Amino acid sequence: MRTRVRVRGWRWRRNPLRRRCDVVEAWTVLVVAVLLLVVAPLVGVAAGLHTQDRGAATAAAQRAARHRVTATVSGDPPVVRAGRGHPPRAEVRWTEHGRGTRAAWARVPAGTRAGDTVPVWVDSRDRVVPAPTSGAAVLQHAVTVGMCAAVCAGGVVFLGHTVARRIALRHRLAEWERAWARTGPRWTQPRT
């Protein structure tokens, strides 16, 4: 029965079999661990926080530039059916104090009929615009961007580690070739 003995940290200890490429590989593994456990999450957090700050500023600007009105779905023309995942559009009318009655086409909830009231967001030029971005949407976008940034940073670290391992393997094989070039002739010569 064979017993396998595993020696931890052999690349860090001094011994005659340890090569320079083993030490470089050991340091590479340590650097990769630190990058994956510390730097990649920090990159994700920084990207997420930056995205949340920008998204919150954009949402605040949208809330300042848009206002909500209650509009009535008009009977002429009827509600247009939605196509492929888009909510239906209908002509809506609303009255603003001091500005009179306005009309525009807007997206309305499915099943809306003529005469129903719907909330509509309008900009300063009385154009129908989407509702301002909600805080939940900003947070969701920030978390998504942060996670993607952390995963991409981890991918870059793994790619760098793969390249470093290939280079170390190439150097290891070159060292073995040089060592065999020195040792091989002594083993292959006939003994007398």
C-alpha positions in Angstrom: 0.0 0.0 0.0 1.4 3.4 -1.0 1.2 6.3 1.4 1.3 9.7 -0.1 2.9 12.4 2.0 2.0 16.0 1.3 4.3 18.7 2.5 2.8 22.1 2.8 4.8 25.2 2.1 7.7 23.3 0.4 8.2 26.1 -2.1 8.9 28.5 0.8 11.4 26.3 2.6 15.1 26.1 1.7 16.0 22.7 0.1 18.3 21.6 -2.7 15.4 20.6 -5.0 13.7 24.0 -4.8 14.2 26.0 -8.0 13.8 29.7 -8.7 10.6 29.1 -10.7 9.1 27.3 -7.7 9.6 30.4 -5.6 8.2 32.6 -8.3 5.2 30.4 -8.6 4.6 30.4 -4.8 4.7 34.2 -4.8 2.4 34.3 -7.8 -0.2 32.1 -5.9 0.0 34.4 -2.9 -0.5 37.5 -5.0 -3.4 35.9 -6.9 -5.1 35.0 -3.6 -4.7 38.6 -2.3 -6.0 40.0 -5.6 -9.0 37.7 -5.6 -9.9 38.0 -2.0 -9.2 41.7 -1.5 -8.8 43.7 -4.7 -11.5 42.2 -6.9 -14.2 42.8 -4.2 -12.9 46.3 -3.7 -13.1 47.0 -7.4 -16.7 45.8 -7.4 -17.6 47.9 -4.4 -16.0 51.0 -6.0 -17.7 50.5 -9.3 -21.1 49.9 -7.6 -20.8 53.0 -5.4 -19.7 55.1 -8.4 -22.6 53.8 -10.4 -25.1 54.4 -7.6 -23.9 58.0 -7.1 -24.2 58.7 -10.8 -27.6 57.0 -11.0 -28.9 58.9 -8.0 -27.8 62.2 -9.5 -29.5 61.3 -12.8 -32.7 60.3 -11.0 -32.7 63.5 -9.0 -32.2 65.5 -12.3 -35.1 63.6 -13.9 -37.3 64.2 -10.9 -36.5 67.9 -11.1 -37.2 68.2 -14.8 -40.4 66.1 -15.0 -43.7 66.3 -13.3 -46.6 63.8 -13.0 -50.0 64.6 -14.3 -53.2 62.6 -14.2 -54.5 62.2 -17.8 -57.6 60.8 -19.2 -57.5 58.2 -22.1 -59.5 59.8 -24.9 -62.0 57.8 -27.0 -60.6 58.9 -30.4 -58.6 57.0 -31.6 -58.9 53.8 -29.5 -56.1 52.3 -27.6 -53.4 50.8 -29.9 -52.5 47.2 -29.1 -49.1 46.5 -27.7 -46.4 44.7 -29.7 -43.8 42.3 -28.4 -43.5 43.2 -24.8 -44.3 46.9 -25.0 -47.2 48.3 -23.2 -50.0 49.7 -25.3 -50.1 53.3 -26.4 -53.1 55.6 -26.4 -53.9 59.2 -26.8 -54.3 60.9 -23.5 -55.5 64.4 -22.4 -54.8 66.5 -19.3 -55.4 70.0 -18.1 -52.7 72.1 -16.5 -53.5 75.2 -14.5 -52.8 78.3 -16.6 -51.7 76.3 -19.7 -55.0 74.7 -20.9 -55.7 71.3 -22.2 -52.8 69.2 -23.6 -52.9 65.9 -25.6 -50.2 63.4 -26.4 -49.7 59.7 -27.1 -48.4 57.8 -24.0 -47.9 54.2 -22.9 -50.8 53.0 -20.7 -51.3 49.9 -18.6 -52.7 46.9 -20.5 -56.5 46.8 -20.3 -57.0 50.5 -20.1 -60.1 51.8 -21.8 -61.3 55.2 -23.1 -62.2 57.4 -20.1 -59.8 55.8 -17.6 -57.3 58.0 -15.8 -53.7 57.2 -16.0 -50.6 58.8 -14.5 -48.3 60.4 -17.1 -44.9 62.0 -16.7 -44.3 65.2 -18.7 -41.2 67.4 -19.2 -41.0 71.2 -19.3 -42.0 71.2 -23.0 -45.1 69.1 -22.4 -43.6 66.0 -24.0 -44.6 62.7 -22.5 -41.5 61.1 -21.0 -40.8 57.9 -19.0 -41.1 58.1 -15.2 -37.9 59.1 -13.4 -35.7 56.2 -12.4 -36.7 54.8 -9.0 -34.2 54.3 -6.2 -34.7 50.6 -6.4 -33.8 50.6 -10.1 -30.7 52.7 -9.3 -29.7 50.3 -6.6 -30.3 47.2 -8.7 -28.2 48.7 -11.5 -25.4 49.6 -9.1 -25.3 46.1 -7.6 -25.2 44.6 -11.1 -22.4 46.8 -12.3 -20.5 46.1 -9.0 -20.8 42.4 -9.4 -19.8 42.5 -13.1 -16.8 44.6 -12.2 -15.7 42.2 -9.5 -16.1 39.2 -11.8 -14.2 41.0 -14.6 -11.4 41.9 -12.1 -11.3 38.2 -11.0 -11.2 37.1 -14.7 -8.2 39.4 -15.3 -6.5 38.0 -12.3 -7.1 34.4 -13.4 -5.9 35.3 -16.9 -2.7 36.9 -15.5 -2.2 33.8 -13.3 -2.6 31.5 -16.3 0.0 33.5 -18.2 2.4 33.5 -15.3 2.0 29.7 -14.8 2.7 29.1 -18.5 5.8 31.3 -18.3 6.9 29.5 -15.1 6.3 26.1 -16.8 8.4 27.2 -19.8 11.2 28.3 -17.5 11.0 25.1 -15.5 11.3 23.0 -18.6 14.3 25.0 -19.8 15.9 24.5 -16.3 15.3 20.8 -16.6 16.8 20.7 -20.1 19.9 22.5 -18.9 20.2 20.2 -15.8 19.8 17.1 -18.1 22.4 18.5 -20.5 24.9 18.6 -17.6 23.8 15.3 -16.0 22.7 13.2 -19.0 26.2 12.4 -20.5 27.3 10.9 -17.2 24.4 8.6 -17.1 24.5 7.6 -20.8 28.2 6.8 -21.0 29.1 3.1 -20.8 30.7 2.1 -17.5 34.1 0.4 -17.6 
